[in-house]
Amino acid sequence: MNNSEILVKVENLSKKFCKDLKTSLWYGVKDLVSGVRGSSQERQLRPKEFWAVKDINFELRRGECLGLIGHNGAGKSTLLKILNGLINPDAGTVTIKGRVGALIELGAGFNPILTGRENIYNNGAILGFSRKEIDTKLHDIIAFAELEEFIDMPVQHYSSGMKVRLGFAVAAQMEPDVLIIDEVLAVGDMSFAMKSFNKISEILKNTAVIFVSHSMPFISRICNHVILLHKGEMLMNTGNVGEGIQAYFDRQSLSGKLNFKEDVICLNNANVFSGDLDNDGYIESDKNFKLKLNLSSNKEYKKVRVAILIYNMAQINVAILETRLISIKAESNQDFDFDFGVLNLSISAYFISVRFDSCIDEGNIQVLSNYINYKEFKVQGNDRLVFAPFYFKEKNDKTEV
Ligand SMILES: Nc1ncnc2c1ncn2[C@@H]1O[C@H](COP(=O)(O)OP(=O)(O)OP(=O)(O)O)[C@@H](O)[C@H]1O
């Protein structure tokens, strides 16, 4: 088996849709009548049309797992549907070598009135397997999907997770050359997702995988290549998965500061910096994480602990920093300075939430105020872009070659 064999080749692929159903039907009739397919008009937009996928080019080899990422409406599912032959492109070509296993829409490819077992035979037949071949795989498919008890129940009575289990088990156990998986995997529970990732790693040496997800932890876990789509266009095609994920996050706006109980302790301002205050909002990866808070309150509060919760762009809480106990005077604006040392956060953007806890009574800590996603800051430095919260390098100057 040639590991670097190209299994998927996509050339100048474009697909347009129409925003309005009536107009779309009208264009459909016109195209049929004029036999427009193949003419130069396929590359032009008519009123109310837009490109869902525009001029996409890439190649995928056996052993590669491509993560297709992009925000809502970027064109990911449309591209997958073209690759799987469910819809025709308006321009460009797709060349796929070998058998394609796909898990695209929840329940798609299953006949709801047939049982799980009957659907396995149907799907296997569509993929080109004989009844005998499916017989030999049946046990493994049912066991992988953990559906022994329910395999003779009509699929229409399956839960969403059960449909995903069956769909993935069929697609992955049939030894496809190309495996296409849409967001659906996120519907299953985490233990099934992990089991699926292990299966993908296992078959990857013989397969090319295309995986769509909004979960960047999932993408970073299994993909060794990333394509970032935006409004149908390919913004990035990279083997540096961390870089691709960062570019995805750079296009994401996470607004939505939330303040709870803000009348208790007012957080008027927060500065996050490394060197001096002029560099507010920026932390050098190898320098101290410093924080200056400006606070006020109507009442005096003694023994207040400030908890700083750092969230990454996927909104995962990557660190909690707690301060010494402070006292807040009534009716005055006070500045407090904190230094948490070097945090070794990897290069990316982060948010802080700031929570004030009353610690008068050790066993009974009360939340006084909670400011969620109060401020964004960026970690910068010369190090590599990685999708992991922390990045460390060995402290050793000697290079062994
Ligand atoms: N059959 C269709 N008719 C008209 N427009 C469509 C059709 N299918 C998709 N679109 C449009 O094409 C664009 C791309 O949709 P697509 O489903 O490919 O995006 P996506 O990247 O998968 O998004 P999401 O992350 O929300 O699933 C969207 O603007 C969508 O409304």
The ligand as an SDF file (V2000), in Angstrom:
LIG
                    3D

 31 33  0  0  0  0  0  0  0  0999 V2000
  -29.6910   23.6070   -0.5350 N   0  0  0  0  0  0  0  0  0  0  0  0
  -29.3360   24.8520   -0.2790 C   0  0  0  0  0  0  0  0  0  0  0  0
  -29.9860   25.8830   -0.8660 N   0  0  0  0  0  0  0  0  0  0  0  0
  -29.5920   27.1610   -0.6370 C   0  0  0  0  0  0  0  0  0  0  0  0
  -28.5750   27.5040    0.1720 N   0  0  0  0  0  0  0  0  0  0  0  0
  -27.9070   26.5060    0.7850 C   0  0  0  0  0  0  0  0  0  0  0  0
  -28.2460   25.1440    0.6000 C   0  0  0  0  0  0  0  0  0  0  0  0
  -27.4040   24.3870    1.3450 N   0  0  0  0  0  0  0  0  0  0  0  0
  -26.5640   25.2520    1.9850 C   0  0  0  0  0  0  0  0  0  0  0  0
  -26.8650   26.5230    1.6420 N   0  0  0  0  0  0  0  0  0  0  0  0
  -26.1660   27.7380    2.0630 C   0  0  0  0  0  0  0  0  0  0  0  0
  -24.7900   27.5820    1.7560 O   0  0  0  0  0  0  0  0  0  0  0  0
  -23.9850   28.1900    2.7510 C   0  0  0  0  0  0  0  0  0  0  0  0
  -23.0150   27.1690    3.2880 C   0  0  0  0  0  0  0  0  0  0  0  0
  -23.7500   26.2120    4.0400 O   0  0  0  0  0  0  0  0  0  0  0  0
  -23.0630   24.9480    4.7150 P   0  0  0  0  0  0  0  0  0  0  0  0
  -24.1470   24.1250    5.3260 O   0  0  0  0  0  0  0  0  0  0  0  0
  -22.1650   24.3050    3.7440 O   0  0  0  0  0  0  0  0  0  0  0  0
  -22.1840   25.6510    5.8460 O   0  0  0  0  0  0  0  0  0  0  0  0
  -21.3540   25.0030    7.0390 P   0  0  0  0  0  0  0  0  0  0  0  0
  -19.9670   25.5480    6.9560 O   0  0  0  0  0  0  0  0  0  0  0  0
  -21.5060   23.5240    7.0170 O   0  0  0  0  0  0  0  0  0  0  0  0
  -22.0940   25.6570    8.2860 O   0  0  0  0  0  0  0  0  0  0  0  0
  -22.4210   25.1040    9.7600 P   0  0  0  0  0  0  0  0  0  0  0  0
  -21.1520   25.2400   10.5380 O   0  0  0  0  0  0  0  0  0  0  0  0
  -23.4540   26.0720   10.2190 O   0  0  0  0  0  0  0  0  0  0  0  0
  -22.9210   23.7010    9.6300 O   0  0  0  0  0  0  0  0  0  0  0  0
  -24.9590   28.7490    3.7910 C   0  0  0  0  0  0  0  0  0  0  0  0
  -25.1430   30.1230    3.5240 O   0  0  0  0  0  0  0  0  0  0  0  0
  -26.2330   27.9800    3.5520 C   0  0  0  0  0  0  0  0  0  0  0  0
  -27.3730   28.7540    3.8580 O   0  0  0  0  0  0  0  0  0  0  0  0
  1  2  1  0
  2  3  1  0
  2  7  2  0
  3  4  2  0
  4  5  1  0
  5  6  2  0
  6  7  1  0
  6 10  1  0
  7  8  1  0
  8  9  2  0
  9 10  1  0
 10 11  1  0
 11 12  1  0
 11 30  1  0
 12 13  1  0
 13 14  1  0
 13 28  1  0
 14 15  1  0
 15 16  1  0
 16 17  2  0
 16 18  1  0
 16 19  1  0
 19 20  1  0
 20 21  2  0
 20 22  1  0
 20 23  1  0
 23 24  1  0
 24 25  2  0
 24 26  1  0
 24 27  1  0
 28 29  1  0
 28 30  1  0
 30 31  1  0
M  END
$$$$
